[in-house]
């Protein structure tokens, strides 16, 4: 069975976004070169990227455009199939790549089916509105958290009211830019 890996970025005090939903606190992309190399390695084991409408809107403005051509994550990210879960969007596109699909309806049921199919692992980027129901349904196998050395004080929490979930540490890596990447397996 395929694994569902969730990649999230958090402030040091546990916020996935500021009060307005912005992730600008991550800093400029040149600060992330070393951690991006590890993301490229992670993408080798992935054949489908899952995201919600807000993450799609944020990603599509940058990744499939000329703005991203010097980013090492650009080529593997753009080449990977994407499923956008949204009941509000009418269509999704991904620049010159024809590999984004819109799914309307129950994301939990769709991900259950995706996990049963043959293929490489799945990754969910950001997308708090998808993460929480998938976690609550027991579909998340790994959580990869990049902790950014910034304290926001207020904002949108990653875990919300999910209740207790036991995690097992798989690896921890700290980069020169102060980001700490923590990889957990979700105990089931």
BELNOR-V654218 format. One record per backbone hydrogen bond with DSSP energy under -1.0 kcal/mol. CO is the residue of the C=O (numbers start at 0). NH is the residue of the N-H. E is the energy in kcal/mol with one decimal. If there is no record, write none. Layout:
co=CO nh=NH e=E
co=CO nh=NH e=E
//
This chain:
co=2 nh=121 e=-2.9
co=3 nh=140 e=-2.4
co=3 nh=141 e=-1.8
co=4 nh=123 e=-2.7
co=5 nh=143 e=-3.6
co=6 nh=125 e=-2.2
co=7 nh=145 e=-2.8
co=9 nh=147 e=-3.4
co=10 nh=13 e=-2.2
co=13 nh=157 e=-1.0
co=14 nh=10 e=-2.5
co=16 nh=155 e=-2.3
co=17 nh=20 e=-2.0
co=21 nh=17 e=-2.5
co=22 nh=25 e=-1.9
co=23 nh=26 e=-1.6
co=27 nh=30 e=-1.9
co=28 nh=31 e=-2.0
co=31 nh=35 e=-2.7
co=32 nh=36 e=-1.4
co=33 nh=37 e=-1.0
co=34 nh=38 e=-1.5
co=35 nh=39 e=-2.2
co=36 nh=40 e=-1.7
co=37 nh=41 e=-2.1
co=38 nh=42 e=-2.4
co=41 nh=44 e=-1.4
co=42 nh=45 e=-1.4
co=44 nh=120 e=-2.0
co=47 nh=122 e=-2.1
co=48 nh=82 e=-2.7
co=49 nh=124 e=-1.8
co=50 nh=84 e=-2.7
co=51 nh=55 e=-2.5
co=52 nh=56 e=-2.7
co=53 nh=57 e=-2.0
co=54 nh=58 e=-3.1
co=55 nh=59 e=-3.2
co=58 nh=61 e=-1.8
co=58 nh=62 e=-2.3
co=61 nh=64 e=-1.6
co=64 nh=67 e=-1.5
co=65 nh=68 e=-1.4
co=67 nh=70 e=-2.4
co=72 nh=76 e=-2.4
co=73 nh=77 e=-3.0
co=74 nh=78 e=-2.1
co=80 nh=48 e=-3.0
co=81 nh=100 e=-2.3
co=82 nh=50 e=-2.0
co=83 nh=102 e=-3.1
co=93 nh=96 e=-1.8
co=98 nh=81 e=-3.1
co=100 nh=83 e=-3.2
co=102 nh=85 e=-2.1
co=105 nh=109 e=-1.8
co=106 nh=110 e=-2.7
co=107 nh=111 e=-2.1
co=108 nh=112 e=-1.9
co=109 nh=113 e=-2.3
co=110 nh=114 e=-2.5
co=114 nh=1 e=-1.9
co=120 nh=46 e=-2.2
co=121 nh=4 e=-2.8
co=122 nh=49 e=-3.6
co=123 nh=6 e=-3.0
co=126 nh=129 e=-1.5
co=126 nh=130 e=-2.8
co=127 nh=131 e=-1.9
co=129 nh=133 e=-2.1
co=130 nh=134 e=-2.7
co=131 nh=135 e=-2.8
co=132 nh=136 e=-1.7
co=133 nh=138 e=-2.4
co=134 nh=137 e=-1.7
co=140 nh=185 e=-2.8
co=141 nh=5 e=-2.5
co=142 nh=183 e=-2.8
co=143 nh=7 e=-2.8
co=144 nh=181 e=-3.0
co=145 nh=9 e=-2.8
co=146 nh=179 e=-2.0
co=147 nh=149 e=-2.8
co=149 nh=11 e=-2.6
co=155 nh=15 e=-3.0
co=158 nh=161 e=-1.6
co=165 nh=186 e=-2.5
co=167 nh=184 e=-2.9
co=170 nh=182 e=-2.9
co=172 nh=180 e=-3.5
co=174 nh=177 e=-2.1
co=178 nh=174 e=-3.0
co=179 nh=146 e=-3.3
co=180 nh=172 e=-2.3
co=181 nh=144 e=-3.1
co=182 nh=169 e=-3.6
co=182 nh=170 e=-1.5
co=183 nh=142 e=-2.2
co=184 nh=167 e=-2.7
//
